[in-house]
Amino acid sequence: MKNLFDFKHFKGDLFGGMTAGIVALPLALAFGVSSGLGPSAGLYGAIFVSFLAALFGGTNTQISGPTAPMTAVSMVVIAGIVAAFDGDITKALPAILTVFILSGLMQIGLGLIGLGKYIKYIPYPVVSGFMTAIGVIILVTQILPSVGYYPKEDADFVSQFKPHAQEIILDNILKEEAGEGILVLENFKETVKRAESISQAQILKESQTLAGKEASGVIGAFKVLPRAISNINWLELLLALGTILIIYGFKRITTAIPSTLVALLVMSGIAFGFGLDYRPIEEIPSGLPLPNLEIFTSFKFGNITPYIFTALTLALLGAIDSLLTSVVADNMTKTKHKPNKELIGQGIGNSIAAIFGGIPGAGATIRTVVNINAGGKTRLSGMIAGLLLLVILLALGPVASQIPAAVLAGILITVGIGVMDYKGLKAIPKMPKPEVTIMLIVLVLSSVWNLVYAVGIGLVIASLMFMKKIGDLTAKRSNITSFKKEKAWPDEKDFPKNLEESVYIKHIKGPLFFGSTSEFQELVKQIPDTASTIIIRMGRMQYIDQSGLYALEDVLVDLVRDGKKILLVNIIEQPRYLMERIDIIPDLIPEDQIFKTFKEAINWIKEHKK
């Protein structure tokens, strides 16, 4: 906790933290609404993640809280679990928060095992496609609330789902009876009785759940877009457009005051001050946040089992998001962050925030930059940002509850536009086709299918393409040709001419791994019949994996069986260790046939020549 209470920078930390907290306020509320858990969840997430990630993290000036990528993935988790609980978010909440806690614990685990330094190896096309998809998702899904259209409240649209809703309710009754052991062919009285007790309110509620599910996501938003356009609430649309115009327009006047906050205050003031008939956000509870004890009392492992991979993805995404922001902070402050410690801090913040009902967060680039520019120097600035949001919650919770929902939709539209990776999009015509393909696959699948699976597929494809490329390059450099055709190394210039027919020299240049084993195994077929001695030069083979090791063993076994003498030259430590572990050395190749230099190998051949 070095420099935690270094009060010589207190003035800068105070101004930095307060400014970052003010910038974070409208975004926290907007991300909370977008997630599906409401504005209070976004605010709670911002408070706890900002304070605790700063306290325990490894980047002094980082400001953390809900971000666009984390919120987009959280939406997937929330929507899936709510659907599993028949649309009842109150019943689903403990399971949702349990997944968020699990994600935070996974982040702590990633930090403890030292994985922080490996996050930088995520391929850029995957990150680019994902970030642009996040922008598309937020932008498209916020069109509906920005025009004041809510599918669950469209009576005509909801009524389309009533037959299906009745089927689902009846199916649930049959399942309940089967579980209770009272469903028998001879007695349907209980079934009929329960079916007759189904109320119109139950059918309506189930129909609204189905309608919301049908209109969710990018594809769902496009499906109901014609209905939304034909049912535009012009007041809501004007509030959203006004918010967007102020956010972009005020930046041209000054950047000293956050334009997002200005838009929030101005448009909310107009709507409330003139008594307009607008739709406010959900009420924000007054008082201190309280822990949701149902997370523990009603915990069922089966509720979160389908979301373990999603929790891991959320943890990895939060790690990437935070550490990229840490790099930005390092560049601005000329400092060096501690990646593993940062992951632990983020994990603690997300875990505690979930217990109190907050959505997950990560290091936020814009808020961190604002903090640094305003004078923030130590982790105290991030803690102050969290405390300021807590004060705002306690003092202004009822006031904040009057913010128009359309204003937050307008804020989110600007977030969606801003989060897209325009650098990657502009580079599409210039970049290699494989990388462009990966980016587009991740972009399309993330936007219209599933964020989690899209990233996984993108990583797999990128890894396979990388391994194929490295395998090709290794095979190309490690030519499988005869000594006469293969370019001689400097110490081979004076190779005795009388040995050229009987000695075959093989250069291995680069790692021998599963991507290059098939080419290496072709070696046996390439060796001329006249060669009785094979020299394998291994000084440039820095690494060998298990696949390469067994491929090498197979080649050597075949050569020895054919009566060839095998000489190994300059084996590096890692390959030699593995070769000794599976007894290639000394059982297959004795120590007296292993040499440090090529000259020693030639001398051995001369001495043993018949």
Secondary structure, 3 states (H helix, E strand, C coil): CCCCCCHHHHHHHHHHHHHHHHHHHHHHHHHHHHHCCCHHHHHHHHHHHHHHHHHHCCCCCCCEECCHHHHHHHHHHHHHHHHHCCCCHHHHHHHHHHHHHHHHHHHHHHHHCCHHHHHHHCCHHHHHHHHHHHHHHHHHHCHHHHCCCCHHHCHHHHHCCHHHHHHHHHHHHHHHHHHHCCCECCECHHHHHHHHCCCHHHHHHHHHHHHHHHCCHHHHHHHHHHHHHHCCCHHHHHHHHHHHHHHHHHHHHCCCCCHHHHHHHHHHHHHHHCCCCCCECCCCCCCCCCCCCHHHHCCCHHHHHHHHHHHHHHHHHHHHHHHHHHHHHHHHHCCCCCHHHHHHHHHHHHHHHHHCCCCCCEECHHHHHHHHHCCCCCCHHHHHHHHHHHHHHHHHHHHHCCCEHHHHHHHHHHHHHHHCCHHHHHCCCCCCHHHHHHHHHHHHHHHHCCHHHHHHHHHHHHHHHHHHHHHHHHHHHCCCCCCCCCCCCHHHCCCCHHHCCCEEEEEEECCECCCCHHHHHCHHHHCCCCCCEEEEEEEECCCECHHHHHHHHHHHHHHHHCCCEEEEECCCHHHHHHHHHCCHHHHHCCHHHEECCHHHHHHHHHHHCC
